Amino acid sequence: MDEFPGGTAVSRVRVYDWPTTDGVHGGSPHLHTVSTEGYVVVGGHGSVQTLSAGGYQEHPLTPGTMLWFTPGTVHRLVNGDELEILVVMSNAGLPEAGDAVFTFPPAVLADPETYAAAATLPVVGDREALAEAARRRRDLAVEGYLELRDRVRADGPEALTELYRAAAALVRDRVGHWRALWREGPLARAVDTGDHLDVLADGRSGHLATATVRAGAPTGTRFGMCGHLSGWEQVTAPAEPASSR
């Protein structure tokens, strides 16, 4: 959304309650190659399992919890009971353009075409068919994740090296497009702040006269990586009549 704070993105996730092979209910394990992700828990309870430089960890999630993690952190959301999260992502536009990589088994990660086929949900279809496709994708990511988690527990964070190499290879061709999105979004917002500081340092206030209010309208719910995902799209907010001020 244009001029949203810090070039970030916000969405709401109702974490999947589908069970997996290890008896856990939850989403698709994955990592982000560029972006930092933050959670604010707004309902229910559960946890997030992570693999990072800190090894394997599990972090409880209850209403009011705020937690965030940096690129490269493998994360798996676990739904204890009706877990719902407000997700704040850095680098708005990059996650939507493929910044995330699923923890599919190594053979799938090694082949870009096989990976794309496994990671992409159908464009059209009834809700039941789309749910089944999302669940298959989740289960494949869990399969690779459980093997990876065992290796991290046995060998430490060095066991993540091959996953990181595979992830970098998968996204390499997208970096040029990402750089353009970054320049137009997050970087532009940071440059705006610098310009505003320059103006204020000169004792001027012209940028304040262009103040505007924007609003977001809810979008539909879709099948995301970790759960039922909903967001907002920008709409133009009407100006308040001068007589009411």
C-alpha positions in Angstrom: 0.0 0.0 0.0 1.3 3.4 -1.0 3.3 5.1 1.8 2.3 2.5 4.4 4.7 2.9 7.4 8.3 1.8 6.7 7.5 0.0 3.4 6.0 -2.9 5.4 3.0 -5.1 4.8 0.4 -6.4 7.2 -1.8 -9.4 6.9 -4.0 -11.6 9.2 -3.5 -15.3 9.4 -5.8 -18.0 10.9 -3.3 -20.8 11.3 -4.4 -24.1 9.7 -5.8 -26.7 12.0 -5.0 -29.6 9.7 -3.1 -32.4 11.4 0.3 -33.6 10.1 2.2 -36.8 10.2 3.8 -36.0 13.6 0.4 -35.2 15.1 0.9 -31.4 15.1 -1.7 -29.1 13.6 -0.4 -26.1 11.7 1.2 -24.5 8.7 3.9 -25.0 6.1 7.5 -24.6 7.3 9.5 -22.1 5.3 12.1 -19.4 5.4 12.4 -15.9 3.9 15.6 -15.1 2.0 15.4 -11.3 2.4 12.6 -10.2 4.7 12.1 -10.0 8.5 8.8 -11.3 9.7 6.9 -10.3 12.9 3.9 -11.8 14.7 1.4 -10.1 17.0 -0.9 -12.8 18.3 -4.6 -11.6 18.4 -6.4 -14.8 19.3 -6.1 -18.4 20.4 -2.8 -20.0 21.3 -0.1 -22.2 19.8 3.6 -21.9 19.1 6.2 -21.3 16.4 9.0 -23.8 15.9 12.2 -22.3 14.5 15.5 -23.5 13.1 18.2 -20.8 13.0 21.7 -19.9 14.3 20.2 -20.7 17.7 19.4 -24.3 16.7 15.9 -25.7 17.2 13.6 -23.7 19.4 9.9 -23.5 20.2 8.3 -20.2 21.2 4.8 -20.1 22.8 2.2 -17.8 21.2 -0.6 -16.4 23.2 -2.7 -13.2 22.8 -0.5 -10.2 23.1 2.7 -12.0 22.2 5.0 -10.1 19.8 7.8 -12.0 18.2 9.9 -11.5 15.1 12.7 -13.2 13.2 15.3 -12.4 10.5 15.9 -13.9 7.1 17.0 -17.5 7.1 14.9 -18.5 10.1 13.0 -21.7 9.3 9.6 -21.3 11.0 6.6 -23.6 11.5 3.4 -22.3 13.0 1.7 -24.8 15.3 -2.0 -24.2 16.1 -2.9 -25.2 19.6 -6.5 -23.7 19.5 -7.8 -21.2 17.0 -4.4 -19.4 16.7 -4.8 -16.1 14.8 -1.9 -13.7 14.1 -1.4 -10.3 12.7 1.7 -10.6 10.5 4.0 -7.7 9.8 6.5 -8.2 6.9 9.4 -6.0 6.0 10.1 -5.2 2.3 6.5 -5.1 1.2 6.2 -6.6 -2.3 9.2 -9.0 -1.9 7.5 -11.7 0.1 4.6 -11.6 -2.4 7.1 -12.0 -5.2 8.6 -15.2 -4.0 10.9 -14.3 -1.1 9.8 -17.4 0.8 11.2 -20.9 0.2 9.5 -24.0 1.5 11.4 -26.7 3.4 10.6 -29.4 0.8 12.9 -32.5 0.7 16.3 -31.9 -0.9 15.4 -33.6 -4.1 12.6 -31.2 -4.7 14.6 -28.1 -3.7 17.4 -29.2 -6.1 15.2 -28.9 -9.2 13.6 -25.5 -9.9 10.8 -26.9 -12.1 9.9 -29.6 -9.5 10.0 -27.0 -6.8 7.7 -24.6 -8.7 5.2 -27.3 -9.4 5.1 -28.3 -5.7 5.0 -24.7 -4.4 2.3 -23.3 -6.7 -1.3 -23.6 -5.9 -3.9 -23.8 -8.7 -5.2 -20.5 -10.0 -8.8 -21.6 -10.1 -10.8 -24.3 -8.5 -13.5 -24.9 -5.9 -12.5 -24.2 -2.3 -12.3 -27.9 -1.4 -9.8 -28.6 -4.2 -7.7 -25.5 -3.3 -7.7 -26.6 0.3 -6.5 -30.1 -0.7 -3.7 -28.6 -2.8 -2.6 -26.3 0.0 -2.6 -29.3 2.4 -0.5 -31.4 0.0 2.0 -28.5 -0.2 2.1 -28.2 3.6 2.6 -31.9 4.1 5.6 -31.9 1.6 7.2 -29.0 3.5 6.6 -30.7 6.8 8.3 -33.9 5.4 11.4 -32.0 4.6 11.3 -30.0 7.8 11.1 -33.0 10.1 14.2 -34.4 8.5 16.0 -31.1 8.7 15.0 -30.6 12.3 16.5 -34.0 13.2 19.8 -33.0 11.5 19.9 -29.6 13.3 19.3 -31.3 16.7 22.1 -33.8 15.9 24.6 -31.5 14.2 23.7 -28.0 15.1 22.9 -25.0 12.8 25.5 -26.1 10.3 22.9 -28.6 9.1 21.0 -25.6 7.5 23.8 -24.9 5.1 22.5 -27.0 2.2 19.0 -25.6 2.6 20.4 -22.1 2.4 22.3 -22.8 -0.7 19.3 -24.4 -2.4 17.1 -21.4 -1.4 19.6 -18.9 -2.8 19.8 -20.8 -6.1 16.0 -20.9 -6.4 15.5 -17.1 -5.9 18.6 -15.9 -7.7 16.8 -15.0 -11.0 14.2 -12.9 -9.1 16.7 -10.6 -7.5 16.6 -8.0 -10.2 12.8 -7.6 -9.9 13.1 -7.5 -6.1 15.6 -4.8 -6.3 13.2 -2.6 -8.3 10.4 -3.3 -5.8 12.7 -2.4 -2.9 13.8 0.8 -4.5 10.2 1.9 -5.2 8.9 0.8 -1.8 11.0 0.3 1.4 14.0 2.3 0.2 11.8 5.1 -1.1 10.1 5.4 2.3 13.5 5.7 4.1 14.6 8.3 1.6 11.4 10.3 2.3 12.4 10.4 5.9 15.8 11.7 5.1 14.3 14.4 2.9 11.9 15.4 5.7 14.8 15.7 8.1 16.6 17.9 5.7 13.6 20.2 5.4 13.1 20.4 9.1 16.8 21.1 9.7 16.3 24.2 7.5 13.4 25.3 9.5 10.9 24.6 6.8 7.6 22.6 6.9 6.4 22.3 3.4 6.1 18.6 3.5 3.5 18.8 6.3 1.1 20.7 4.0 0.8 17.6 1.8 -0.5 15.5 4.7 -3.0 12.8 3.6 -5.1 10.1 5.2 -5.3 6.6 3.5 -7.4 3.6 4.4 -7.3 -0.1 3.5 -10.3 -2.2 2.6 -10.3 -6.0 3.5 -9.5 -8.4 0.7 -10.8 -11.9 0.4 -9.4 -14.8 2.3 -7.0 -17.2 0.5 -4.9 -20.2 1.3 -1.5 -19.0 2.4 1.6 -20.8 3.5 0.7 -21.0 7.2 -3.1 -20.6 7.2 -6.1 -18.8 5.9 -4.7 -15.4 4.8 -6.4 -12.1 4.5 -5.1 -8.6 4.0 -6.1 -5.1 2.9 -5.9 -3.1 -0.3 -5.6 0.7 -0.3 -8.7 2.8 -0.9 -8.9 6.5 -1.0 -10.2 8.0 2.2 -12.6 10.9 1.7 -11.5 14.3 3.0 -13.3 15.4 6.1 -15.6 18.4 5.5 -14.1 21.7 6.9 -17.3 22.4 8.8 -16.8 19.3 11.0 -13.3 20.2 12.1 
